[in-house]
Amino acid sequence: QVQLVESGGGLVQAGGSLRLSCVASGSIFSINAMGWYRQAPGKQRELVAGITRFGRTNYADSVKGRFTISRDNAKNTVYLQMNSMKPEDTAVYYCHYMDLGSEENYWGQGTQVTVSS
């Protein structure tokens, strides 16, 4: 089992910045991928950004150039730096961990991000 604890959500004005953090604990497999998804009211959960243990990243087109994902493998922590935020970024953001050996997926409890116009 893997536990994920997120922090850093909140309220920000359009154009502002927030940084999300997610700490993974438990049965961490050396080969894994972590990332962030988000779900706005009435919409499906969507990938925001992902990063492998070796630093390979991918982003949703809607956040490219504004958001940056990074990770600290020693701390089993993944970060999402969100800049130039827009009201449409408002959503619950979920941390995601995938064990690339067993292909098991784990989710954090979610953190609310609200961007006011």
C-alpha positions as CSV (number, residue, x, y, z in Angstrom):
1,Q,0.0,0.0,0.0
2,V,1.0,3.6,-0.7
3,Q,-0.3,6.6,1.1
4,L,-0.3,10.0,-0.5
5,V,-0.7,13.3,1.4
6,E,-1.2,16.5,-0.5
7,S,-0.7,20.1,0.6
8,G,-0.6,23.6,-0.8
9,G,-4.1,24.2,-2.2
10,G,-6.0,27.3,-1.6
11,L,-7.5,30.5,-3.1
12,V,-5.5,32.6,-5.5
13,Q,-6.3,35.5,-7.8
14,A,-6.0,35.1,-11.6
15,G,-2.4,35.5,-12.6
16,G,-1.1,34.3,-9.3
17,S,0.8,31.2,-8.3
18,L,0.4,28.2,-6.0
19,R,2.7,25.2,-5.3
20,L,1.2,21.8,-4.5
21,S,3.2,19.1,-2.7
22,C,2.5,15.4,-2.3
23,V,4.4,13.0,-0.1
24,A,4.3,9.3,-0.8
25,S,4.9,6.7,2.0
26,G,4.5,3.0,2.4
27,S,5.5,0.4,-0.1
28,I,7.3,2.6,-2.6
29,F,8.5,0.7,-5.6
30,S,11.7,2.0,-7.1
31,I,10.2,2.2,-10.6
32,N,7.2,4.5,-10.4
33,A,5.5,7.5,-11.8
34,M,3.8,10.3,-10.0
35,G,1.6,13.1,-11.1
36,W,-1.3,15.4,-10.6
37,Y,-4.8,15.1,-11.9
38,R,-7.7,17.6,-11.4
39,Q,-11.4,17.4,-11.5
40,A,-13.7,20.5,-11.8
41,P,-17.4,20.4,-10.9
42,G,-19.3,18.5,-13.5
43,K,-16.2,17.4,-15.4
44,Q,-14.2,14.3,-15.6
45,R,-10.9,13.9,-13.8
46,E,-8.0,14.9,-16.2
47,L,-4.3,14.6,-16.2
48,V,-2.5,17.8,-15.4
49,A,1.1,16.6,-15.4
50,G,3.1,13.5,-14.8
51,I,6.7,12.6,-14.0
52,T,8.7,9.4,-13.8
53,R,11.3,8.6,-11.3
54,F,13.9,9.5,-13.9
55,G,12.4,12.9,-14.5
56,R,10.5,12.4,-17.7
57,T,7.6,14.7,-17.8
58,N,4.3,15.2,-19.6
59,Y,1.7,18.0,-19.4
60,A,-1.8,18.7,-20.5
61,D,-1.8,21.2,-23.3
62,S,-3.9,23.6,-21.2
63,V,-1.1,24.0,-18.6
64,K,2.1,23.8,-20.7
65,G,4.3,26.8,-20.1
66,R,2.5,27.7,-16.9
67,F,2.8,24.6,-14.7
68,T,6.0,22.7,-13.8
69,I,6.1,19.3,-12.2
70,S,9.1,18.1,-10.3
71,R,10.0,15.5,-7.7
72,D,12.5,14.7,-5.0
73,N,13.1,11.0,-5.0
74,A,14.9,11.1,-1.7
75,K,11.8,12.5,-0.1
76,N,9.3,10.6,-2.2
77,T,7.7,13.9,-2.9
78,V,6.2,15.4,-6.1
79,Y,5.6,19.1,-6.6
80,L,3.4,21.1,-8.9
81,Q,4.3,24.7,-9.4
82,M,1.4,26.6,-10.9
83,N,2.0,30.1,-12.4
84,S,-0.1,32.5,-14.4
85,M,-3.2,30.8,-13.0
86,K,-6.6,31.1,-14.6
87,P,-10.1,30.7,-13.3
88,E,-10.4,27.6,-15.4
89,D,-7.7,26.0,-13.3
90,T,-10.2,25.9,-10.5
91,A,-10.6,22.2,-9.5
92,V,-9.8,19.6,-6.9
93,Y,-6.3,18.5,-7.5
94,Y,-5.3,14.9,-6.8
95,C,-1.9,13.4,-6.4
96,H,-1.4,10.1,-8.3
97,Y,1.2,7.4,-7.9
98,M,1.6,4.4,-10.2
99,D,3.7,1.4,-9.4
100,L,5.2,0.6,-12.8
101,G,5.9,-3.0,-11.7
102,S,2.5,-4.0,-10.5
103,E,0.7,-1.2,-12.3
104,E,-1.3,-0.4,-9.2
105,N,-2.6,3.1,-8.9
106,Y,-3.0,5.2,-5.7
107,W,-4.7,8.5,-5.2
108,G,-4.4,11.3,-2.6
109,Q,-7.4,12.7,-0.9
110,G,-7.5,15.8,-3.1
111,T,-6.8,19.5,-2.4
112,Q,-9.0,22.3,-3.5
113,V,-7.5,25.0,-5.8
114,T,-9.7,28.0,-6.5
115,V,-8.7,30.8,-8.9
116,S,-10.7,34.0,-8.7
117,S,-11.1,36.4,-11.6
